[in-house]
C-alpha cells in the first residue's frame, strides 16, 4: 500500500473514518444500554414470559470435543502453489491450519486460524467468479482437482481448498457451512442487556444512514460486526481513492486490491475491538447505579412512558394502520407461506433423523445388548446435533427458502439471514431432544435394571417425541413472528419516517430528565408501529396453525407437565457415556479405550488410499504434490519436459538415487527424468550364480525357463530377443515391460564389447533371470506365479533386495564344481 498511498496518510485516513463511525455508534449504544437494562429489570419484576419449554437444555454442548480434522489441498497466495494442509476444527469452530498432522499432534501452533464469521462457502469457480465481478479480488487459478471449496468474504482474504473425492467434498462442505453458521451466531442470547443494546444500536445507526431492511453482514462477534459496519462505507471511498492508482495487469491489480483490503480490514478490526471493549467497560461500570435508580423509580418510569406512548400513538397509529391495509396485509400470507414451507420441512426432518438414529440403536442393542455397545451408541447420539454431515439433510430443507418477490419492496437482500436463524434453531431443538433422551434413559436404566434395554429405549423415545412436537411448534411460531417483524417493520418505518420524524422531537419535552435514560422517543415510535403490525401477524400465524400440513399446535393447547421432576435433572452434570458404559481397561491403555478416545471427534475422518501417506507426513514431503500444475508454470513445465526428453534420448539414463541418504546429507529429491522414475519403480538386482545351479535354476521371478541354453557366457542380442518373446508368450506383457525394454537396449549396446570374451566361455551353460522389485505396492503379473510354482528357495539364497545402480552391476558366471560358494556380491 505504500506505493499507492503514503503509510501515515493511509493510517490516518482509516483511523479517522473508524473513529467517526464508532463515535456515532457509541452514543447510540449508551442510550440503548440504559433502555435494555430497564427492560431486563422490568421483566424480572413482572415475570411475564412465553410457554415453558418441555425439553431440557444442555449448558456446555461440546466440552472436550473436536468437530473434524483432515488433509486438504490449499492454494497459497504467497507462492502461488497448491500445498497439502492438515485442518483441525475444535469446539470453537475456528479452522486451524497445520503443515501436517504430525505438527498438530506435537502441539505446535497452527500456521493460521480462520474465523469463519461473514464467509460464504462456494463449491464451484463459477460462483466465485460471479461474486468477484461484484466485489473485486484476485481470482484463484483453476482448481487442482474437480472438487474445489472456496471461502469468500467481501472485506478480507479468500481461501481456496480442494479435495480428491466427492465424498470428501460433501463432508468438508457440510463442516465449513457449520463453522460459518456457528461463527455468524456470535451474539450471546443469554446476555439480556449487552446483546439487545448492541443489536438495536446497529439497526438505528443504519437507519440514520437510510439503510433499512435485513443486513447480511450482521454476523460474528460485536467487534467483527462493527468492522463490517465501518467497511460498508469505507470500501467505496478506498476504491475511488486507490483504484485508479493501481498499476499492472488485471490480475495483479485485483491481487493488490485484495491485499490492501485485507490489511485495512484487520486494522479496522483491531480498532473496533479496543474501542468496543472500552465502551462496554464504561457502560458496565455505571450499571449498578442505573439499576438502583430503575428499581427505586420503576412505577414512575412506567407511568411516564405510558403517557408519552399514548401521545405518540395518537400521531402514528392512523398512518400505520392505513399503510398496513394498503401495502402490507396483501403480502403477509405470501411471506408467511414462503417462510413456513421450508422451515416446517426442516424441523420434520430433524424429528425423522432423531427417530431413525434411536431406532437403529435399539435394533443394534437387540442383537448385542452389551454394556459397551450401549455406551458406544449413546456416545454417538449425544453429539447428533453437532454432526454437520448427518444434520445436512435437515439444513438442506431450509436452504430451499425463496423470498424472491420481496427483495425490492421490503428491502430483503437475501434469505440467508432467515435460513441461518432457522438452522440454528433446528440444531438447538435437536440437541435439546437428545439431551432430554439421555437423562430419561439414564434414569430409567438405573431404576429398572431388570427390564430389557430396547423396551426402555422405546418408552423414552415416545415420551421425548411428544415433547419435541410441542417445543418445535412453539419455536417455529416464534420464529415466524420474528421473521415477519424483521421484514415488515423496517419497510413501515421507512415509509412513515418522512412524515413522523419532524414531529417526534417535541415529545421529548414530556419526559423527566431523570427518566431520559430509560424512555427514548425513537424507540417508542418503533414500538407503536410494531404493535400496529402485530395484530395482523398474530392472526396470520394462528390461521396457519390450523393447517395440518405445518404440524403446529394451536395457542390454546398447552402440554401438561407430565414429568414434574424432569427439569430438576437439567442441573445435573452431563452424562459421560464413555466413563459409565465404556471399556473398563485399567489405565485406559487397551484398544477399546483408544477407540473411545478417537470418538471424541464428532465427525469421523475419511481415510482414502490416496491420502494414507498424509496422516503423519509434512505436506512438503508428500509425493505427487509437485505434479500439480501451478499458475503461470504450465508453459514452462511443458518446455522443460520437452528438453528433458531430448536429453534422455541422447544420453545414458541417470542412476537411481539412493533411497537412504547418509545422516546429515540433504533429503532425497523427487526424480526428474523418466529413467529415474522407472528405476525407482522397478529396481533390478543381478547376482553371481554358480554353474552347478544352472541344471536346476531357481528364478527370483517365479518363472521356469525352457529350451536349450546357449553356449555363450554373456547375453547376446538375438538370444535376449528370443527369450523375451518366449516370456511374453507365456505370461503376457507385464507392467514392468518398460524396464525390460530398457535392459534390452543396454545389453544390445554392450554386445559388441563382450563378443571377444564370449568365445572363451562357449562351452559354459548360462541362464537368464529377471528380478523385479515393485515399490509401488502392486504385484506384477510376472511375479504372481512365485507361490504357485512352489519352488524351494534355500536359506542361503534368501537375500534382501537392495536397489542398485544397474550400470554398476553385470552378470558373470563362475566355473567350478557344484560345491562352489556364491560370490559375496550375491549377498548384497
N, C-alpha and C positions, 0 to 999 in steps of 0.2 A: 504493500500500500504506500510505501514511502516514495515510489516513483510517480505515483498519481497525485497524492495529497501529502503535504508535509506532516510528519508524525504529530507534532504538537498541535497543529491546526486540526488534524483529524481527530485527535483525542479530545480536544476542547469542543469540537462540534458534536461529537457523540455524547459527551457528558452533559453538555448544555441541554440537548434535546431530552435526554433521560431525566434530568432533574426537573425539567418543566412538566413532563408527564406525571412524575411521581409526586410533585408538589400539589398538583390538582387532585390526584388520586388520594393523597394523604388527607387533604381537607375533607373530602367525601367520607373517607374511612373513619375519621374521628367522629363525624356526625352519626354515621351508621352504627358505630360501635356502641354508643350510648343507647340508641334505639333497640339494638339487638339485645343488650343487657336488660333493658326494661321488659322486653317480650319474654325473655327467659325467666325472670323473676315472677312476672305475672302468671306465666304458665305453671310455675311451681306452686304458687298460692292458690290459683283457681282449680288446677288439676284437671283441666279438660283435655281429652285425648280421644283417639280413634279406638277401634276394636282391638282387643288384646290378641296377640299372636298365639297360635296354638302350638307352634313348633319352637324348639329350643334354639338358641343362638350360640355358635362357637365363638369364643373370645379371641383365641390365637390360633388361626386355622393351619398355618404352615410352619409351626415351630420345629426347627431341626430338619427341615426338608429342603430338597432342591427340586426344580421343575424339570430340567432337561439338560443334557450335555451331549456333545458330539463334534465331529470334524466336518468342516465345510471348506470349499474354496472361497477365498475373499480377494477382491480386486483392491490392490494397494495403490492409492493415488500417488504416493511418494515416488515409487519407482516404476509405476505403470505396469505392474506384473500381477499375475494371479499366484497366490500362495495359499497353502493349506493352513487353517487356523482351527484351534480347539475352542469351542464356545461353551461356556458354563453359565447356567441361569439359576441363581439361588432364589430364595423365597422373596427377595426384594424385587424380582422381575427385571433387574438390570442385566444386560448382556455383557458378560466378561469375556474378553478375547485373550487367549493364551497362544504362545507359539506352538505348544504341543501339550498333550495330555500329561506327559511326564512333568512339565513345568507346573501344571496345576496341582498334581499330586504331591509335588515337593513343597507346596505352599508359597510359591513365588507370586509376586504381584502381577496382576494382568497387564498386558500391553495397552489395553484400552477398555473403557467401560462405556456402554451405550445406554443412556436413559431414553426410553422409547416414547416419552410424552410428546405428542404432536406429530409423530411419524405416521406414515402410511406404508403398508407392505404391498408391494406390487409383484406380480408374477410373470410379467412379460415386458419386453423392451418397448413395445408399442404404447403401453400405459405410461411408461416412464417418459418417453419422448413427448407424449401429449401433455404431460404436466410441465415438462421443460419449456414448451412453447409458451406457457402461461407465466412461468416464474423465472425462467432462465436457469443457468447452471450447466456445468460441463457434462456432456453425455458420456456414459461408460462405453467401452468397446463392446463388441459382440461377446456374449456370454461364453465361457469356456465349455459349458455343457448346454443342453437344451432345457434345463430346469433352473432358471435364474430366480433369485429372491432379492428384491431391491427395497431398501428402507429409504423413504423420501421424506424430507422436511422442507418447508418453504423458506426457512431462515438459516439453517445450519447445514453442515456437510451431509452428504448422502453415503450410504453403504451398499455395496453390491456383493452378494454371495451367490453361489450356485452349488448344486449337488448332482449326484450321478444318476439317481433313480427317481421315478415318480412317487414311490412310497416315501422316500426321504423328503421329497419336495412337499408332499401333503402334510407330513408331520412337522417339518420346520415352519411351514406357513401357519399352521394352527398355533404353534408355540409363539411365533413372532406376533401374531394377532392378539394372543392372550397377554403378552408383555405390553403391547400398546394399550390394550383395554384396561389393564391394571394401572399403568402409569398415568393414563388420562384421568382416571378417577382418583386424583391426588388430594382432593379436599376432604378432610375427615368429617363425617356426618355427625359424630358424637360430640363435636365441639359446637355448642349451641350459641356461641357468641361470636367467635372469630370467623367461622365459616359464613354465616349469614351476612355479617358486616362486610366481608370481603366480596362475596358474590354481588350483593346489592351495590357496592361501590363501583365495581367494574361495569355493571349494567348501566348505572347512572352516568358514569364517565362517557361511555359510548353513546348514550342517548343525548348527552350535551353536545356531542360532535355529529349529531344527525345519523347515528348508526343504530338502527333498531333491528329487532329480529334475532335469530339464533346466530351464534358465533362458533365456528368450528375450532378455533384455537383457544377456547376456554377449557384447557386441558393441562393436567400436570399439577405441580405444587404451586403455591401462590407466587414465589419469585419467577417461576417459568411463565406463568400466565401474565405477569406484569412485563416480563421481557417480550412476550408476544404482543402485548399492548403497545409497547414502545416501538417495536419493529414494524408494526402495522402502518404507522405514519412515517417512520424513519426511512424505510426501504425506498419508497418513491423519491424522497429527497436525495438519498445517496445515488440512486440510479441516474437522476438528472445531473448530479454533480460529478460523478466519477465515470459514468458510462461513456460519454464522448471522448474521454481521455485515454481509454484503454486501447492498446495497440496490438497488432498481430492478427493472426488468422482467427476465424470464428471460434474454433475450439479453444484456442489459447485465451481469447477474450472471455469466453464463458468460464473457463477454469479460473482465471484470475478474479473474475467477479465472484465466484463461489468462495474462493479463499478469503476475499475481502469480507463477504457477507458472514462467513463463519467466524472470523476474528471479531467483527462488530457485535455479533450475537453474544459471544462469550464475554465481551467487555460489558455489554448491557446487562447480561445475566449476573455478573459479579456485582454490578452497581445496584440492581434491584434486590439482590439477596441481602446486601448490607443495609440498605435503606428500609426494606420491609421489616427486617428483624428489629431495627431501631424503632420503627413506627409501632410495632406490636408491643415492644417493651414499654414504650411511653404510655400506650393505652392500657396495658395490663397493670402498670403501677398505679394508675388512677382508678382502677376498678373498685377497690374496697370502698372508697369514698362515694362513688356513684351509686353503688349497690345499697349503701346505708341510706342515701337520700331517697332512693326509689322505695325502699321498704317503709320509710317514715311517711312519705307523702303519696303512697300508692293511690288512695282514694281520690285525692285532689287531682292527681295527674290524669286518672281515668276520666273524671268529670270534665276537666278542661279539654281533653282530647275529644270526647263525645260532642261537646259544644262546637268545637271547630269543625268536626266532621259533618255535623248537621248543616253548617253554613256552606261548606264546600259541596256537599251532596245536592243541595238546592240548586247550585250553579251547574254541576257537571252531569247529574243523573239524567235529565231530559235529553241532553245531547247524546249521551252514551246509549240510552235505550233506542233512540232513533237510528243511530249508527248500527246497533245490533240488528234491528229489524230490517234495515235496507241491505247491509253488506255482509253480515256475519252469519245470521241464522240460516240462510240457504246453504252455507258451506259446512256447517257443523257436522251434519250427518255424514257427508263425504269424508271430512277429515277424520272423524272417529272411526269410520269403517276402514280407512286406509291404515290406521294405527292398530286396530283390533285384530284384523285378519292374521297378519304375520305374527303378532305378539302372542295371540292365543295358540297358534300352531306351535310356536316355540316352547311355551310352557307345557303344552300337551306332550311334546317330545321329551321334555325333562321328566315328566311323570312316567312315560313309557320306558325311558332309559333306566331310571331307578328301578322300575318293576322288573325289567329284563335282567339287570345285574343281580338283584336279590333272588330271582327265580333260578338263575343259573347257579348261584351259590348254594341254594337249597338242594338242587339236584346233585351237585357235586358232594355236598355233605351227606346226602342219602347214600351215595356209593362209598364214600370214605369219610366216616364220621370221627376221624382222629382229632385230637386237641390241636395239633399243629396245623391241620388243614383248615379248621375254623379260623384260627388266628391269621393264617395266610390270606384267606379270602377277605376277612374283615379289615385287614391292613390295606388292601387294595380299595375296598369300598369306602373306607374312611376318607380317601383323597379323591373320590369320584368327581366332585365339583371342581377340582383344580387340575383335572386331567384334560388339557385342551383338545386332544385328539378325540377322546370319547364325547366330549361336550360339543364338538364341532357340528354334529348333526343338529343339535338344538340351536346353535348360533346361526346356522345357515337358514333356518326357517325365518328368522327375524331379518336377515340380510335382504329378503325379498320385499321389504317395506318400500313403497313407492309413493312419494309426495310430489310427483312431477307437476301437478296442476297448481301447486301452492307457492312456487318459488317467487313469482313476480308479485302477486297480490299481497301475500303475507310475509314477504322478505325471508323466506326459509332457504338458506343457501344450499343445504343438503340434508338428507335424513340421518346423517351419521350421528348427530347428537342424540337422537331418539333411539337409534339402533344400539349404540353402545350402552345407553342407560338401561334399555330392556335386557341386554345381555348380562349386565352387572346384576340386575335383579334376579335373572334366571339362575345365575351362579349362586347367589345368596340363598335362594329358595332350595336349590339342590343341596347345598351344604347344611342348611337347617334341617332338611329332611333326613339326611344321612346321620347327622349328629343326634337327632331325636331317636332314630332307629338304634343307634349304638347304645344309648343309655337304656332304652327299653329292653333290648336283647340282653345286655349285660346284667340288668336287674332280674330278668326272667330266668337266666341261666343260673344265677346264684340262689334264687328262691325255689326253683323246681329242677333240681339236679337229676331227678329220676325220669323226667319226661324226655321224649325224643327231641333232638335239636331241630330237625326240619319242621316239626309241628310248632315249636316255639317261634321259629323264624316266620312262619306263615301268619301266626297270630299277631306278632309285632308289625309285620308288613301291612296287614289290614288296618290296624289302628293308625299307623303313620300315613297311609294313603288318604284317609278321611281328613286328617289334619292338614295334609298338603293341599287338598282340594279347597279347603276353606281359606287357608292363607294365600294360596295362589289367586283366588278370586279377589281377596282384599287388596293384595299388592297390585294386581292388574288394574283394578278400578282406580286406585290412587295414581298409578302411572298414567292412565288415560286422562284423568283430570289435570294433572300437572302438564302433560304434553299439550293438551288443548289450551291451557292458560299460556304456555310458552309461545304458542303460535298466534293466538288471538289477541292477547293483551298488548304486546308491542305494536301490533297493527292499529289497535284502537287508540293507544297513546299517541302514535304518530299522527293520526287523523284529528284527535281532539286537542293536541298541544298548541297548534297555532291560535285557536280561539280561546283557550283557557289559560295559557301561560301568563298573559298580561294581567289577568285577574287574581292570580294566586298570591302575589306578594302582599296584598292588603290584608290577607288573613293572618299574617304573622303578628299583627298588632293585637290579636285576640289571645295570644299565648303569653303567660307569665314568663319572665326572664329565667326564673329558677327551673322552669319546666321545659325550656327551649332545647335542652339536650335530649329530651325524650319524646317530644312532639314536633314532627317535621311536616311542614305543609306539603312538600312534594310527595312524601310517602303516603300521606292521607289521600291526596289526589289519586294515586295509583290504587289504593285500597277501595276507593269508591268505584272506580272503573272495574276493578276485579269483582266486587260484589254485584255489580250490574250484570256482568257476563256469567257469573257463577250459577245463576238460576237456570239459564239455558243449558249450560254444560252439565249440571247435575241431572236435569231432565233427560238429556240425550243419553247419558250413561245408564240411568235407570231403565230407559226403554231398551237399550242394548242388552241389559242383564236378563230381560225376559226371553231373549232369543237363546235357544238351547245350544246353537252351534258354537257359542263362545264359552259355554260352561262356566257362567258366572252366577254366584249366589245373589239373591235379592238382598237389599239392605235390611229388610225386616227379619231375615234369617240370621240368628246368632247361635253358633255352635256351643252347646253346653260343655262346661268344663268336666270332661269325663275322667281326667287324670289330675285331681287337685294337687297331688304331690309331685307331679312331673316337673314343674318349673323349679322345684327345690333342687332337682338334680342338675340344673344349669350351673349352680355354684360349685359343683364337684369338679375336680380336675379332669382333664380329658383322659379317655381310656387308652392305655398303651397296650394294644393287642399283641405286639411283639413280645413284651415282657410277661404278659399274663398267659398267653397261649402259644408263644413261640418255642423254639428249641431250648432244652434245659441243659445245654453243654456247660460244663464248668469253665468259667472264664470266657465263654463265647468264642472258642477257638475252632469249633467244628465247621464243617462245610455248610451246615444248615444255618449256623449263626452268621456266616459270611453272606449267605443268601438273603437273610433278613436285613443285613446292613445295606446291601445293594438296593433293597426295596425302598430305602429312604428317598430315592428319586421317584417323583410322581410318574413321569413318562419314561418308559424303557427305551434304551438306546437301540439303534439299528446297527447290526454288525453284518456288513456285506463282505463278500470275498475280496472285492477290490479295495476295501478300506481296512482290512485287518492289520496291515502294516502301519496304520496311522495311530494305533491305540497308544503306543508308548514312544513313538519316534517324533523328532522335530520335523516341522514342515520342510525345512531346508534339506533334510536327508531323504525325503520320500522319493523313490524313483518314479519317473513319469511326470513330475511337475514341470520339468524343463521342456517337456514335449508339448505343452500347451502354447499355442501361438499367441504371442503378445502383440500389443498395439504398436504399429509403426515398425514391426520387425519382420512381418511376413515376407516382404520382398527381399530383405537382407538374408533371411534364412534360406530362401529359395536359391539365391545366388551362391551362398556358401555351400549348400548341398551339391549344386552342380560342380563347383570347383573340387569338392572332396571326391566326387565320383570320378572326375578326370584324374586326380592324383592317385586314387586307388587302382585305376586301370593301368597306370604307368609305373607303379612301384609295388614292392612286396607288401603283404599285409603287415600291419603293426602287431607286435607281440601282445598277447593277452596280459593285462595288468595283474599284478599280484593282489589277490583279494584280501590279504592280511599284511598290511604295511607294518613296518617296524615301529616301535614306540618312539614318539617324538617326531615322526615324519608327518607330512601333510596328509589329510584324508584323501582316500582314493576318489577320483572324479569319475563321473559317468563316461562310458566310452563314446567316442565321437564317430568313428568310422564303422562301416558295415562289417568289416572283418573282425574288429574288436568285439562287436556285439555277438557275432557268430562264435567267436572263441569263448566268450563267457557262457553262452547258452549250451554249446556243445564242445567242451574241452576234450582233448584226445590224449591218452596215455599210451606210450609204446614201450615195451619191455623186452629184455633178452629172454629167449626161451631155449632150453636145451634141446638138442636134436632128438634125444630119447623121447620127448613128448610129442614129436611130430606124428608118430604112428597112431596115437590116440589123443588128439588135441582136445583141450578144454578151452572153449572160446568164451570170452567175457561177455559177449552179447547174446549168448544162448544159441547160436547157430552152429550146425554141423556141416562142414563143407564136404562136398562130394566131388569125385572125379580125380584124375591123375594130377599129382603135384608136379610143377615144373622143375627143371634141373638147374634153375638159376637161384643164387643166394639172394639177390636183390630183386625187388618188384619191378617187372618190365611193363612197358606201356600197354602192349597188346594183352598181356595176361590180366592187368588191372581192369581193363575194359570188360574182358570176358567174365571175370569174377563178379564185377558189379552188375553186369547184366543178369548173371545167374541169381544174385541176391534179390534183384528187383523182381525176377520172375517168380521167386519163391515167396517173398514176403510183401511185395508191393513197395512203392516208393515211400520211405519213411519220412517223418518230419525233418530229420537231420540230413536230408539229401543235399542241402546247401553245403554242409560241412564235408560230405563225401566228395562232392564235386571239387571243393577246394583242395582236398588231399590229392585227388586225381591229377589236378593241374600241377601241383607241386612235384608229384612223382614223375610226371611226364617231363618236366623241366630238368629234373636231375638224372634222367635215364642215360643220357649221353656220357656223363661223367662216370657212371657206375658200370658201363658195359665192359671195360677192361678188367675190372675186378671180378665180374660175374663169371668169366671164363675159368677162373681158378677154382670156383666152387660149383662147377657144372654138375657134379655128382651129389651135391648136398641137397637133401629134401628141404622143402620150405612150406610154411603155412602162413596164410594171411588172416589177420584178425582185426576187427574194427571194434573199438570200445567206446561206448557213448555214455557220458555222464550228464544227464539233463538237469540243469539247475533251475529250470523254470517250474518244476513241481509236477510236470505231466510226463508220464511214461511213454516213450516212443514205441510204436508198433514193432520195431525191430527187436526190442528187448523184452517184449511180452512173453516170448516163449521160453524165458530163462527157467522158470519153475516147472513148466510143462515138460521140458526135455529131461528134467531130473538128473542132470549131470552132476556128478560128485566133484566138488572143488575141495582140494586138500587144504589143510590148515596152513601149510607152508605158502600157499598161493593166495591166501586171504589178505590182501593188502588194501589199504585205504587209498582211494583215488585222490590224486592231487593234480590241480590244474597246472600244467607246464607249458612252456613255450614250445609249440610244435616244431619250430625250426631248430631248436636245440637238442632234439631227441631224434634218433634214427633207429631203424630196426636192424639188428645184427644177430647172427646165429653162431653158436659156439659148437664146434665139432668135438665130440667126446663120447664117452660111454654113457650108459643110462644112469650112472651114479653121479654124473656131474651136477654140481650145485648151480643155483641161479646166481646170475651176476648181481652185485649189490644194487644196481640200478633198478632191478625188478622189485626191490623192497621199498622204493621211494613212495 
